[in-house]
Amino acid sequence: MPAIPIAERFCHELLQQAQSIKVAFLDVDGVLTDGGLYIGADGEGFKRFHTLDGHGLKLLRQAGIEPVVITGRDSAALRHRLAALGIRHAVYGTEQKLPAAVQMLQVLGLDWEQAAGMGDDWPDLPVLQRCRLAVAPPLAHAEVHHVAHYVTRAGGGQGAVREFCDLLLMATGHYGAFLQQAQFSS
């Protein structure tokens, strides 16, 4: 099946809704990863991340949209990956994601009208319900799909976050310039 050009993936109304976004809240398991838990014989956890997602998050920062990770888990692998991506704001090991999001909005001097979020399960609902734009990967729980304004084509840990990032970059007018810069930088 041929790929759909990025300019045709997102409807006009969705792009308009996302124009004012300045912060993107993200879950990890099922969003930045495929949701699988990889546990070694000694109990150490492993996570698989997709490079497309990582590049998208870097582009968001360049566009002035702050990625914020709020996750119920904590691991050395996750901390290492987020540090490598330059993610400056993350809250680890919390199932109560709403207070963490509220605190991040205060720290950043933003409000819910400037917030987008991507999650896949019930702990993400309080944040997603308040965000101007809520996005879910295809394997998210039905209740998350119900509040989502957009469901990605790509799965969690398989480019879903990049699709979310592309939507925000398109809506804020940065996508074309970044693409042109990439095409002519070599």
C-alpha positions in Angstrom: 0.0 0.0 0.0 1.5 3.4 -1.0 2.2 5.9 1.7 -0.2 8.8 2.1 1.6 12.2 1.6 1.9 14.0 5.0 0.0 17.0 3.7 -3.1 14.7 3.1 -3.0 12.8 6.4 -4.5 15.5 8.6 -7.8 17.2 8.0 -8.0 21.0 8.0 -10.0 21.1 11.2 -7.4 19.0 13.1 -4.6 21.2 11.9 -6.5 24.3 13.0 -7.1 22.8 16.4 -3.4 22.1 16.9 -2.1 25.5 15.8 -1.6 26.9 19.4 0.2 23.9 20.8 3.3 24.7 22.9 3.6 21.5 25.0 3.2 17.8 24.1 2.5 15.4 27.0 3.6 11.8 26.3 3.1 8.5 28.0 5.8 5.9 27.4 4.6 2.3 27.4 2.3 1.8 24.5 3.2 5.2 23.0 7.0 5.6 22.9 7.3 1.8 23.1 5.1 -1.0 21.7 3.8 -1.6 25.2 5.6 -4.9 25.7 7.6 -5.4 28.9 10.9 -7.0 28.2 12.4 -8.4 31.5 15.7 -10.2 31.7 16.5 -13.2 33.9 17.9 -10.8 36.6 14.7 -8.6 36.5 16.3 -5.9 34.5 13.9 -4.2 32.1 14.5 -3.4 28.5 12.7 -1.0 26.3 12.6 -0.7 22.5 12.3 2.8 21.0 11.8 3.9 17.4 14.3 6.3 15.8 11.5 8.1 13.9 9.9 9.0 17.2 13.1 10.3 18.6 13.8 12.6 15.6 10.2 13.9 15.8 10.7 14.8 19.4 13.9 16.7 18.5 12.0 18.6 15.8 9.3 19.5 18.2 11.8 21.2 20.5 13.3 23.1 17.5 9.8 24.3 16.7 9.3 25.6 20.2 7.0 22.8 21.4 8.2 21.3 24.6 7.9 17.5 24.9 7.0 16.4 28.4 7.1 12.7 29.4 4.8 11.6 32.2 5.0 7.8 32.9 4.0 5.3 35.4 7.3 3.5 35.2 10.9 4.3 35.7 14.0 2.7 34.3 17.6 3.4 33.5 16.9 2.6 29.8 14.1 5.2 29.7 16.1 7.8 31.4 19.0 7.2 29.1 16.8 7.5 26.0 15.2 10.7 27.1 18.5 12.2 28.0 19.9 11.3 24.6 16.9 13.1 23.0 17.4 16.2 25.1 14.0 15.8 26.8 14.2 18.4 29.6 10.9 17.6 31.4 9.9 14.1 32.6 8.0 12.7 35.5 8.7 9.1 36.3 6.9 6.5 38.3 3.5 8.2 38.7 0.0 6.8 38.0 -1.4 10.2 39.0 -0.5 12.0 35.8 -2.9 15.0 36.1 -1.0 16.7 39.0 2.3 16.1 37.2 0.8 17.8 34.0 -0.6 20.7 36.0 2.8 21.3 37.6 4.5 21.1 34.2 2.1 23.7 32.7 2.8 26.0 35.7 6.6 25.5 35.2 6.3 26.3 31.5 3.8 29.2 32.0 1.3 27.5 29.7 -2.4 26.4 29.9 -4.5 23.5 28.6 -5.3 25.4 25.4 -1.7 25.1 24.5 -1.4 21.4 25.4 -1.5 18.3 23.3 -1.3 14.8 24.7 -0.7 11.3 23.6 -1.6 8.3 25.7 -3.0 4.8 25.5 -4.7 3.8 28.8 -6.8 4.9 31.7 -4.0 6.7 33.6 -3.7 9.0 30.6 -7.3 10.0 30.5 -7.3 12.9 33.0 -4.6 14.6 31.0 -6.0 13.8 27.5 -9.5 15.0 28.5 -8.1 18.5 29.3 -5.7 18.9 26.4 -6.7 21.0 23.4 -5.6 18.0 21.2 -5.7 14.4 22.4 -4.0 11.7 20.3 -3.9 7.9 20.7 -2.1 5.0 19.0 -4.3 2.4 17.3 -3.9 -0.2 20.1 -5.0 2.2 22.8 -7.8 1.3 25.1 -11.3 2.0 23.8 -11.9 4.8 26.4 -8.8 6.6 25.2 -10.0 6.3 21.6 -13.3 7.8 22.7 -11.6 11.0 23.9 -8.9 11.2 21.1 -9.2 13.8 18.4 -6.9 11.7 16.3 -5.7 8.1 16.2 -2.4 7.5 14.5 -1.9 5.0 11.7 1.4 3.9 13.2 1.5 1.8 16.4 3.1 2.7 19.7 6.8 2.3 19.4 6.5 2.0 15.7 6.4 5.7 14.6 3.1 6.8 16.3 4.9 9.6 18.2 6.5 10.8 15.0 3.1 10.9 13.4 1.9 13.0 16.4 5.0 15.3 16.0 4.4 15.6 12.2 0.8 16.7 13.0 2.0 19.4 15.4 4.8 20.5 13.0 2.3 20.8 10.2 -0.2 22.7 12.3 2.3 25.2 13.6 3.8 25.8 10.1 7.3 24.3 10.8 7.0 21.0 8.8 7.8 22.4 5.3 10.8 24.5 6.5 12.3 21.6 8.4 11.8 19.2 5.5 13.4 21.7 3.1 16.3 22.2 5.5 16.8 18.4 5.7 16.7 18.0 1.9 19.3 20.7 1.3 21.7 20.2 4.3 23.8 17.6 2.6 
